[in-house]
Structures are given as structure tokens and as C-alpha cells.
Amino acid sequence: MNIEKYKGNELELIQEQVKDIKDAYSVVRVETPLLAENYSEQLVKMLIELNQFGNIKYKMNQSQITETINLLFSEFPRLSLQEYALFFRRIKTGYYGQLYESLDGIKIMAFMRDYYQEILRAYHEFKEEKHLQYKLEAGCRDLAAYYK
């Protein structure tokens, strides 16, 4: 990861602020304690890596990164680290559109709303499919019982 710009005091300040935010929202949805301890650190690193990625002319500063993490935690508290990792990977590949010359919290939040809608659609499609499958199986059992 290319986070040299944020090493030292700035990175520690961001991580402390994000830890406070994480604790306030109780957002950790990971199974192992080791991952839970590093949840906020990992998210900060993902955002810093995105900030350093590509030829972005206007990058986010420390306070913007902290506030963006705060917004992500407060607006989307149930996302796992894996879901965040996929989200940031998709931004890097241009899945949600070009970043053009800048990266900021408003763009990230707009991209996250699109991503979250995708997750919700996939979840509802999965539930509908499972419900239909249950109905078909129940119907087949009823037919078998009827003909016995």
C-alpha cells in the first residue's frame, strides 16, 4: 500500500478518530476478534490507498478522510470489510464512473449509495428465489402425498 504521505502523526490521528467513530456506531460485523480490532484501520488504509491511486490531481486531506469514514460508518453500518474491499476495488476500476481530477467524500458517498442498492437488489432477488424454490418443493411434496 502506498500510504507514505500519511505515515506518522497524520495516520495515527486518522486511526484514532476513526476508532472513536467505529466504537460510537458499533459497526463491526466480522467473525474473528483479530479482524474486529483492525476493522477501522483496514478501512482507513483502503481509503488512503484509493486516495493515492491513479492520477488524481486533487486528493483528500486528513480531515476529509476522517469525515468520509465517519459518514460511511453512520450511513452503512452493516457492511463487512469484504464488502468495503469490493466497493473500493470497483471505484479503482471505474465501475461507478471516472473520478476525473478529484476524489472527495461526496463522490465516495454517491458511489456507495449505488453499491448499496446493488447489494439490496441482490439480497431481494436471492430471497425471492429461495421463496419460489420453497413453494415449488412444498408443492411437489403435496402432490406426492396426494397421489399416495
Secondary structure, DSSP 8 states (H G I E B T S, - for coil): ---GGGTTHHHHHHHHHHHHHHHHHT----SSHHHHHHHHHHHHHHHHHHHHSSS-SB---HHHHHHHHHHHHHH-TT--HHHHHHHHHHHHTTTT---TTB--HHHHHHHHHHHHHHHHHHHHHHHHHHHHHHHHHHHHHHHHHHH-
